Amino acid sequence: MSKSTLLYGEHLVTPGTDVLVVVEGPLDAVWLWHHGIQAVAVLGSFISYTQAWHLFALRPKRIVLGLDNDEAGQEGIKKASSLMESMFGTVYVARWPEGAKDAQEVHDAQALHTAVEQAVPAYEFILGDQ
């Protein structure tokens, strides 16, 4: 089985959840779950078409991309938003606090929740990145 067909933590997600955060690594997903935030990991920086359909099947009201704050993660956000906006409408992007590469580097629980709650639309994130 290829990792591009899997979502780590998919079996834990409550179908129809209000917010589902998509991260790169399993430890990021575990960290978010530890703080009460439903999350899945795509096991890399790019989301495949199959993974996008798995996300769609979970029926979240809002998808938040929480990919890494590095070049690969930023490129992954661009590609994922392009793929997923036709399925979900607006896709959002969490901005991890300065100095944090990914979710598990955000050690303040309130900052973690704030990054997810104040996620911006992907198009706004991408345009602001130019």
N, C-alpha and C positions, 0 to 999 in steps of 0.2 A: 504494500500500500504506500503510495506516494504522500509525502507531507503536504503537498499542494491540494490534497483532497480532504485534509483534516482540519478541525478547529479544536485546539486544546481547551478543554473545559466546557465544550458545547453541551454535554449531558447535564451540567449543573444549572444552566440558564433556565429561568422561568419563562416559558413562551409568553409573548406579549408584554414582556417587561418594559418599563418606561424608558430606561437607558441601558444600552449595551456598549461597552468599550472594547474596541479591537486593538490589541497590542501585538508586538512581535514575538516575545518570548514567554514561555510557560511561567517563569518566575514573576514576570510583570503581572500576568493574569492572577496568579496566586496572591500577590501583594495587594491587588485591587480587591479581590474577594475578601481578604483579611480585614479590609477596611469597609466592607459592606457594599462594594460596587461590583455589579455583575460584569464579567469580562471573559473574553476568549482570546487565545493567541493563535496567530496564523503561522507560527514557526518559521519566520523570516520577515523580510521587509516588504514583500509583495503579496497581494491578495489575488488568488486565482479566481477564475470564473466559477469553478465548483464551490470554493469557499464562500463566495458571494451568495450563491444560491442557498447554501447551508444557513448563512446569516438571515437571508430573506425568509426562510422557513421558520425561523425563530420568532418572527413578527415583532421585533422591537419597535417601539414608537419612535425611538431616536437612536441613531448609530453615531458613535463618537470614535474617530480614529485617534488612537493614542500611540502612534508609532514613534520610534526613537528620534531623538533630536540630533540626528546626524545626517550626512548626505544621502545615504541609502534610505533612511526613514522618510526624509523629505520627498525624495523621488517616489517612494511607495505611496505617500499621501496623494500625490498628483495622479498617479495611475489608478489608485483605488477609488478616488472620488469620481474620476471619469467613468469607471466601470459601474460604480454603485449608485450614482445619482439617478440613473434611469430606472433603478429598482426601488429606491427608497425616497426619492425626491432629494431634499437637502441632507447632505452628510456633513457632520461636524468634526472639528479638529480640536483636541485638547492641547493647550500650550503648557507644557511642563515648566515649572519655575526655572529661572536662570540658574545655570550650573547643573541642572538635572538632565541626564541623557535620556532617561526613560522613567516609567512609573515607579520602579523600585528604588530609584534614587531620590524620590520625594519622601522624606522622612516625617514630615509634618502632616498628620491626617487631615487637618483642615485645608491645607494647601492642595492636597490631593483631590479632595472633594470639590474645592473651588475650581481647579483646572478642568474637571469634568463638567461641572455645572455651568461654567462660563465658556465652554467650548464655542468656537466661532464657526460659521459656515465655511466649508472647504474652499469655495470660490473666493471668499474674503481672505482666507489664510494664504491661498496661492497668489492672489493679486498683490497682497501686502508683502509677499516674499520677493517680489520682482524689483 
